[in-house]
Amino acid sequence: MSDNTEGRPKGRPVYIVDGARTPFIKARGKPGPFTPVDLAVQCGRPLLLRQPFAATEFDQVILGCVNAGADEQNPGRVAALRLGCGTETVAFTVAINCGSGMQSIDTAYKYIAAGDSDLILAGGAESLSNAPLILNHQAVDFFAGLNAAKSPLDRARAFANFRTDMLEPVIGLERGLTDPITNLGMGQTAEVLAHIFKIGRQQADEYSTESHHRLARAQSEGWLNDEVEPMFARDGELFDHDDGVRPDSSVDKLAKLKPVFERPFGKVTAGNSSQITDGASWVILASEEAVKKHGLKPRAVILDSEWAALDPSIMGLGPVLSSTPLLQRAGMALSDVDVWEINEAFAAQLLACLAAWNDEAFCKDVLGLPGAAGMIDRDKLNIDGGAIALGHPVGATGNRIVLHVVNALHRLGKKRGIATECIGGGQGGAMLIEAI
């Protein structure tokens, strides 16, 4: 992890002036109606329409996306053009797995703080339901040999090498969720943490049930209405809410599910893990000059950000390693943060983060603290549910949690919040935000 705990030169202040996201749509065993760019455009159009400036005023457009489709290479640029940002506006895509949507904000933050840009549209989009099926290596070799055949006899010989198991595809998403260094699936890394920090199955199921109940309440109270922009598919179907939520979720129901990775005693199940989901999110970042020029009303200012790295087999501790330096630089304790958004990759993983902060040996040996950092008040953590209930479109989640911190701070009349996530591959990202 980074040991930079001294104050950093901040440069110019960077404001979050507005933002929006799509409903997060649960994948249901077949490709969904939206590509990553479709999601980004459906989210971006109403957001840009309510701004007092033209879309061509953006200096840059930055989009986080991990599973870009072959027809939408550099989806950031494709989305920018479809949103009317103009052919002369630089647009690009960033990818750092689960942190991609936050990386887009952080990249924009640093451009603006340095004085290189004044107005940037930063977002994230992912259509996990459209993740590709891939030919296996045997099939690739077969088609390569067939293509290289010159004569009818050569083609006949090539055809003779065909086997039916070549038709069995490789599920791209499954490979993407497997770490290539440790060969552990993301859920298996959560099992490692559950073992280290003694997280029980019932604890994980209780946390997951509460996530669903919190999201259901937020929806019924209308707390997400100003955040979520409805979408229409080409056939006219309306998507207007996060549809993976289960208001009737209970510990008893979740207890009936079998562990996915470490049977029969594992802690990670389909019910206490984040959902495979499609979605997009955008925020608009501006300098003080842009705020004055366009008459904008800032909603928050970004105070600081941090990225950390650790062993991929315990990647779920990324929020602890990235958030702690933010707190140290700001002179804050865990309890000083009014709103926490920690992405719920897995209930066991998130609970392990909370346990790590409350573990004296871990805090001394790993974080360099004089003792245990303490516990985060559950009334401040993921107050409207998280990815277990609403889903985790990988490229978009980091953006969504920043946006939701801003909205939650305003709703509650609070001051400071942290958005943070673990990142596949053994990393973590965090951002400290202050409401205006």
C-alpha positions as CSV (number, residue, x, y, z in Angstrom):
1,M,0.0,0.0,0.0
2,S,1.0,3.6,-0.3
3,D,2.7,5.1,2.8
4,N,2.2,8.7,1.6
5,T,0.5,10.2,4.7
6,E,1.7,13.7,4.3
7,G,-0.5,16.4,2.8
8,R,-0.5,16.6,-0.9
9,P,-0.5,19.7,-3.1
10,K,-4.2,19.9,-4.1
11,G,-4.0,22.4,-7.0
12,R,-7.3,24.0,-8.0
13,P,-10.5,22.9,-6.3
14,V,-12.5,20.3,-8.3
15,Y,-16.3,20.3,-8.0
16,I,-19.0,17.7,-8.7
17,V,-21.8,19.7,-10.2
18,D,-24.3,17.0,-11.3
19,G,-24.6,13.3,-12.0
20,A,-27.0,10.5,-13.0
21,R,-27.1,6.8,-13.4
22,T,-29.3,4.2,-15.1
23,P,-31.3,1.6,-13.2
24,F,-29.0,-1.4,-12.7
25,I,-30.6,-4.3,-14.6
26,K,-29.9,-7.8,-13.4
27,A,-28.6,-10.2,-16.0
28,R,-31.0,-13.1,-16.5
29,G,-29.2,-15.7,-18.5
30,K,-29.3,-14.0,-21.8
31,P,-27.9,-10.8,-23.4
32,G,-29.7,-7.6,-22.2
33,P,-31.1,-5.0,-24.5
34,F,-28.2,-2.5,-24.0
35,T,-24.6,-2.3,-24.9
36,P,-22.2,-0.4,-22.7
37,V,-22.5,2.6,-25.0
38,D,-26.3,2.3,-25.1
39,L,-26.3,2.5,-21.3
40,A,-23.9,5.5,-21.2
41,V,-26.0,7.4,-23.8
42,Q,-29.4,6.7,-22.1
43,C,-27.9,7.9,-18.8
44,G,-26.1,10.9,-20.3
45,R,-28.8,12.4,-22.5
46,P,-31.1,13.6,-19.7
47,L,-28.1,14.7,-17.6
48,L,-26.7,16.8,-20.4
49,L,-30.1,18.2,-21.4
50,R,-30.5,19.9,-18.0
51,Q,-27.2,21.6,-18.1
52,P,-26.9,25.4,-18.9
53,F,-24.1,24.7,-21.4
54,A,-23.8,22.8,-24.7
55,A,-22.3,19.3,-24.7
56,T,-19.5,20.6,-26.9
57,E,-18.2,22.6,-23.9
58,F,-16.6,19.5,-22.3
59,D,-12.8,19.5,-22.6
60,Q,-12.8,15.7,-22.2
61,V,-15.1,12.7,-21.8
62,I,-13.7,9.8,-19.8
63,L,-15.6,6.5,-19.4
64,G,-14.7,3.4,-17.3
65,C,-15.5,0.1,-19.1
66,V,-14.0,-3.3,-18.7
67,N,-15.8,-5.5,-21.2
68,A,-15.8,-3.3,-24.3
69,G,-17.6,-5.0,-27.2
70,A,-15.9,-5.5,-30.6
71,D,-18.3,-3.1,-32.2
72,E,-17.6,-0.4,-29.6
73,Q,-13.9,-0.2,-29.2
74,N,-13.1,2.9,-27.1
75,P,-16.7,3.2,-25.8
76,G,-15.8,6.5,-24.2
77,R,-15.3,8.0,-27.6
78,V,-18.4,6.4,-29.2
79,A,-20.6,7.5,-26.3
80,A,-19.2,11.1,-26.5
81,L,-20.0,11.3,-30.2
82,R,-23.5,9.9,-29.7
83,L,-24.1,12.3,-26.9
84,G,-23.3,15.3,-29.2
85,C,-20.0,16.3,-27.5
86,G,-18.5,17.0,-30.9
87,T,-15.8,15.5,-33.0
88,E,-13.2,17.8,-31.5
89,T,-13.7,16.7,-27.9
90,V,-11.1,14.2,-26.7
91,A,-12.7,11.1,-25.3
92,F,-11.2,7.9,-24.0
93,T,-11.8,4.8,-21.9
94,V,-10.1,3.6,-18.7
95,A,-10.1,0.2,-17.2
96,I,-9.0,-0.9,-13.7
97,N,-11.6,-3.6,-13.2
98,C,-14.0,-2.8,-10.4
99,G,-12.5,0.7,-10.0
100,S,-12.9,1.9,-13.6
101,G,-15.8,4.2,-12.9
102,M,-14.0,5.9,-10.1
103,Q,-10.8,6.0,-12.1
104,S,-12.6,8.1,-14.7
105,I,-13.5,10.6,-11.9
106,D,-10.0,10.5,-10.5
107,T,-8.4,11.1,-13.9
108,A,-10.7,14.0,-14.5
109,Y,-10.1,15.3,-11.0
110,K,-6.3,15.4,-11.6
111,Y,-6.6,17.0,-15.0
112,I,-8.8,19.8,-13.6
113,A,-6.7,20.3,-10.4
114,A,-3.6,20.6,-12.5
115,G,-5.2,23.3,-14.7
116,D,-5.2,21.2,-17.9
117,S,-9.0,21.1,-18.1
118,D,-12.1,22.9,-16.8
119,L,-15.1,20.8,-17.6
120,I,-15.1,17.0,-17.9
121,L,-17.8,14.3,-18.2
122,A,-16.6,11.3,-16.3
123,G,-18.5,8.0,-16.1
124,G,-18.6,4.2,-16.2
125,A,-20.7,1.7,-18.1
126,E,-20.9,-2.1,-18.2
127,S,-23.1,-4.6,-19.9
128,L,-22.1,-7.8,-18.2
129,S,-25.1,-9.7,-19.8
130,N,-23.4,-9.1,-23.1
131,A,-20.0,-10.4,-22.1
132,P,-18.9,-12.6,-25.0
133,L,-18.7,-16.3,-25.4
134,I,-15.2,-17.2,-26.7
135,L,-14.0,-20.1,-28.8
136,N,-11.7,-22.5,-27.0
137,H,-8.1,-22.9,-28.1
138,Q,-8.8,-26.1,-30.0
139,A,-11.5,-24.4,-32.1
140,V,-9.2,-21.5,-32.8
141,D,-6.5,-23.9,-34.0
142,F,-9.1,-25.8,-36.1
143,F,-10.4,-22.7,-37.9
144,A,-6.8,-21.4,-38.4
145,G,-5.9,-24.6,-40.1
146,L,-9.0,-24.6,-42.2
147,N,-8.3,-21.0,-43.3
148,A,-4.7,-21.9,-44.2
149,A,-5.8,-24.9,-46.4
150,K,-5.1,-24.2,-50.1
151,S,-6.5,-27.2,-51.9
152,P,-9.7,-29.3,-51.5
153,L,-7.5,-32.1,-50.2
154,D,-5.9,-29.8,-47.6
155,R,-9.4,-28.6,-46.5
156,A,-10.6,-32.2,-46.2
157,R,-7.6,-33.0,-44.0
158,A,-8.3,-30.0,-41.9
159,F,-12.0,-31.0,-41.5
160,A,-10.9,-34.4,-40.3
161,N,-9.5,-32.7,-37.2
162,F,-12.9,-31.4,-36.2
163,R,-14.2,-32.6,-32.8
164,T,-17.6,-31.7,-31.2
165,D,-16.0,-30.4,-28.0
166,M,-14.6,-27.6,-30.1
167,L,-18.2,-26.2,-30.1
168,E,-18.2,-25.7,-26.3
169,P,-17.5,-22.0,-25.7
170,V,-15.5,-20.4,-23.0
171,I,-17.6,-18.0,-20.9
172,G,-15.7,-14.8,-21.1
173,L,-17.2,-13.4,-17.9
174,E,-16.2,-16.4,-15.9
175,R,-12.6,-16.1,-17.1
176,G,-12.7,-12.3,-16.4
177,L,-13.7,-13.0,-12.8
178,T,-10.8,-15.4,-12.3
179,D,-7.5,-13.9,-11.3
180,P,-4.8,-15.0,-13.8
181,I,-2.0,-14.8,-11.2
182,T,-3.5,-16.8,-8.4
183,N,-6.1,-18.6,-10.5
184,L,-8.7,-17.8,-7.8
185,G,-12.1,-16.7,-8.7
186,M,-13.2,-13.4,-7.0
187,G,-15.6,-15.4,-4.8
188,Q,-12.7,-17.6,-3.7
189,T,-10.7,-14.6,-2.6
190,A,-13.7,-13.7,-0.4
191,E,-13.6,-17.1,1.1
192,V,-9.9,-16.6,2.0
193,L,-10.9,-13.4,3.8
194,A,-13.8,-15.1,5.6
195,H,-11.3,-17.7,6.8
196,I,-8.7,-15.2,8.0
197,F,-11.2,-12.9,9.8
198,K,-13.6,-15.7,10.9
199,I,-16.6,-14.3,9.1
200,G,-19.5,-16.7,9.5
201,R,-22.1,-17.7,7.0
202,Q,-24.9,-16.3,9.1
203,Q,-23.1,-13.0,9.4
204,A,-22.8,-12.8,5.6
205,D,-26.5,-13.7,5.1
206,E,-27.6,-11.2,7.7
207,Y,-25.6,-8.4,6.0
208,S,-27.0,-9.4,2.6
209,T,-30.6,-9.4,3.8
210,E,-30.2,-5.9,5.2
211,S,-28.7,-4.7,1.9
212,H,-31.9,-5.7,0.1
213,H,-34.1,-4.2,2.7
214,R,-32.2,-0.9,2.6
215,L,-32.5,-0.6,-1.1
216,A,-36.2,-1.6,-1.1
217,R,-36.8,1.2,1.5
218,A,-34.8,3.8,-0.6
219,Q,-36.9,2.9,-3.6
220,S,-40.2,3.1,-1.8
221,E,-39.3,6.4,-0.1
222,G,-38.2,7.9,-3.5
223,W,-34.7,8.6,-2.3
224,L,-33.2,7.4,-5.6
225,N,-35.6,9.3,-7.9
226,D,-33.2,12.2,-8.5
227,E,-30.3,9.8,-9.1
228,V,-31.8,7.2,-11.5
229,E,-32.8,8.1,-15.1
230,P,-35.3,5.6,-16.7
231,M,-34.3,3.8,-19.9
232,F,-36.2,2.5,-22.8
233,A,-35.2,-0.5,-24.9
234,R,-35.7,-0.6,-28.6
235,D,-38.9,-2.5,-28.2
236,G,-40.3,0.1,-25.9
237,E,-39.7,-1.8,-22.6
238,L,-39.3,0.6,-19.7
239,F,-36.5,0.1,-17.1
240,D,-37.0,2.5,-14.2
241,H,-35.6,0.9,-11.1
242,D,-32.8,-1.4,-9.9
243,D,-34.6,-4.7,-10.6
244,G,-32.3,-7.1,-8.7
245,V,-33.7,-6.1,-5.3
246,R,-35.6,-8.7,-3.2
247,P,-37.7,-6.9,-0.6
248,D,-38.7,-10.2,0.9
249,S,-35.2,-11.4,1.4
250,S,-34.6,-13.1,4.7
251,V,-31.8,-15.0,6.5
252,D,-33.8,-18.1,6.4
253,K,-34.2,-18.0,2.7
254,L,-30.5,-17.2,2.1
255,A,-29.5,-20.0,4.4
256,K,-31.0,-22.6,2.0
257,L,-28.5,-21.6,-0.8
258,K,-25.4,-23.8,-1.2
259,P,-21.9,-22.3,-1.2
260,V,-20.7,-21.6,-4.7
261,F,-16.9,-22.1,-4.3
262,E,-16.0,-24.0,-1.2
263,R,-18.6,-26.7,-0.6
264,P,-19.9,-27.7,1.8
265,F,-18.6,-25.3,4.3
266,G,-18.0,-22.1,2.3
267,K,-19.5,-18.7,3.2
268,V,-20.0,-17.3,-0.3
269,T,-23.3,-18.0,-2.1
270,A,-25.2,-16.4,-4.9
271,G,-27.4,-14.7,-2.3
272,N,-24.6,-12.9,-0.4
273,S,-22.6,-11.8,-3.5
274,S,-23.0,-8.9,-5.8
275,Q,-25.2,-9.5,-8.8
276,I,-24.2,-9.7,-12.5
277,T,-25.7,-6.5,-13.8
278,D,-25.9,-3.9,-16.6
279,G,-25.7,-0.2,-15.8
280,A,-24.0,3.1,-16.3
281,S,-23.3,6.3,-14.3
282,W,-21.9,9.8,-15.1
283,V,-20.8,12.8,-13.0
284,I,-19.8,16.2,-14.3
285,L,-16.7,17.7,-12.8
286,A,-15.8,21.4,-13.1
287,S,-13.2,23.9,-12.1
288,E,-14.0,27.1,-10.3
289,E,-13.6,29.0,-13.6
290,A,-16.1,26.7,-15.3
291,V,-18.6,27.1,-12.4
292,K,-18.5,30.8,-12.8
293,K,-18.5,30.8,-16.6
294,H,-21.6,28.6,-16.8
295,G,-23.4,29.6,-13.7
296,L,-23.2,26.1,-12.2
297,K,-24.1,25.1,-8.6
298,P,-21.5,22.7,-7.2
299,R,-22.9,19.9,-5.1
300,A,-19.6,18.6,-3.7
301,V,-15.9,19.1,-3.8
302,I,-13.3,16.3,-4.1
303,L,-10.9,16.6,-1.3
304,D,-8.6,13.6,-2.0
305,S,-8.2,10.2,-3.6
306,E,-6.0,7.2,-3.1
307,W,-5.2,3.9,-4.9
308,A,-3.6,1.0,-3.2
309,A,-2.3,-2.5,-4.2
310,L,-2.1,-5.8,-2.4
311,D,-1.8,-9.5,-2.9
312,P,-4.5,-10.6,-5.4
313,S,-5.6,-13.5,-3.2
314,I,-6.9,-11.0,-0.6
315,M,-8.0,-8.3,-3.0
316,G,-11.1,-7.7,-1.0
317,L,-9.1,-5.7,1.6
318,G,-8.5,-2.9,-1.0
319,P,-11.0,-0.5,0.7
320,V,-9.0,-0.7,3.9
321,L,-5.7,0.0,2.3
322,S,-6.9,2.8,0.1
323,S,-9.2,4.6,2.6
324,T,-6.8,4.6,5.5
325,P,-4.3,7.0,3.9
326,L,-7.2,9.4,3.1
327,L,-8.2,9.5,6.7
328,Q,-4.6,10.0,7.9
329,R,-4.0,12.9,5.5
330,A,-7.3,14.5,6.5
331,G,-6.7,14.0,10.2
332,M,-9.9,12.0,10.4
333,A,-11.0,8.8,12.2
334,L,-13.4,6.2,10.8
335,S,-16.2,7.7,12.9
336,D,-15.6,11.2,11.5
337,V,-16.9,10.1,8.1
338,D,-20.6,10.8,7.8
339,V,-21.4,8.5,4.9
340,W,-19.5,5.4,3.7
341,E,-20.0,3.7,0.4
342,I,-18.0,0.5,0.4
343,N,-18.8,-1.6,-2.7
344,E,-20.4,-4.9,-1.7
345,A,-18.5,-7.3,-3.9
346,F,-19.3,-10.0,-1.4
347,A,-20.8,-9.8,2.1
348,A,-17.9,-11.8,3.5
349,Q,-15.4,-9.5,1.9
350,L,-17.0,-6.3,3.2
351,L,-17.3,-7.7,6.7
352,A,-13.7,-8.7,6.5
353,C,-12.8,-5.1,5.8
354,L,-14.7,-4.0,8.9
355,A,-13.0,-6.7,10.9
356,A,-9.6,-5.6,9.7
357,W,-10.1,-2.0,10.8
358,N,-11.1,-3.4,14.2
359,D,-8.1,-5.7,14.5
360,E,-5.2,-4.3,16.5
361,A,-2.6,-6.6,15.0
362,F,-3.7,-5.9,11.4
363,C,-3.8,-2.2,11.9
364,K,-0.3,-2.1,13.5
365,D,1.4,-4.6,11.2
366,V,-0.2,-3.7,7.9
367,L,-1.6,-0.1,8.2
368,G,1.1,1.3,10.5
369,L,-1.5,2.6,13.0
370,P,-0.8,2.7,16.7
371,G,-3.8,0.4,17.4
372,A,-7.2,-0.7,16.0
373,A,-8.9,2.0,13.9
374,G,-12.3,0.9,15.3
375,M,-15.7,0.1,13.8
376,I,-17.7,1.9,11.2
377,D,-21.2,2.7,12.4
378,R,-23.7,0.6,10.3
379,D,-26.0,3.6,10.2
380,K,-23.4,5.3,8.1
381,L,-22.4,2.4,5.8
382,N,-24.2,1.7,2.5
383,I,-27.3,3.3,4.0
384,D,-29.4,2.6,0.9
385,G,-28.1,-0.8,0.1
386,G,-25.3,-1.8,-2.2
387,A,-24.2,-4.2,-4.9
388,I,-25.6,-7.3,-3.2
389,A,-29.1,-5.8,-3.8
390,L,-28.7,-3.6,-6.8
391,G,-25.8,-5.2,-8.7
392,H,-22.2,-4.6,-9.7
393,P,-21.7,-3.6,-13.4
394,V,-18.0,-3.6,-13.0
395,G,-17.1,-0.5,-15.1
396,A,-19.9,1.6,-13.5
397,T,-19.9,0.8,-9.8
398,G,-17.0,3.1,-8.8
399,N,-18.8,6.0,-10.4
400,R,-22.2,5.1,-8.8
401,I,-20.8,5.0,-5.3
402,V,-19.2,8.5,-5.7
403,L,-22.5,9.9,-7.0
404,H,-24.5,8.3,-4.2
405,V,-22.2,9.6,-1.5
406,V,-22.9,13.1,-2.9
407,N,-26.6,12.6,-3.0
408,A,-26.8,10.9,0.5
409,L,-24.8,13.7,2.1
410,H,-27.2,16.2,0.8
411,R,-30.3,14.2,1.8
412,L,-29.0,13.8,5.3
413,G,-27.5,17.3,5.7
414,K,-24.1,15.8,6.3
415,K,-20.6,17.0,5.4
416,R,-18.0,14.3,4.4
417,G,-18.2,10.9,2.8
418,I,-15.8,8.2,1.4
419,A,-16.5,6.0,-1.6
420,T,-14.3,3.0,-1.9
421,E,-14.1,-0.4,-3.6
422,C,-11.9,-3.5,-3.8
423,I,-10.5,-4.2,-7.2
424,G,-10.0,-7.6,-8.9
425,G,-6.2,-8.2,-9.3
426,G,-5.4,-7.0,-5.8
427,Q,-6.1,-3.2,-5.7
428,G,-8.4,-0.7,-4.1
429,G,-9.6,2.8,-4.7
430,A,-11.1,5.5,-2.4
431,M,-12.3,9.1,-2.7
432,L,-13.0,11.6,0.0
433,I,-15.8,14.0,-0.8
434,E,-17.3,17.1,0.9
435,A,-20.8,18.3,0.3
436,I,-21.4,21.9,-0.6
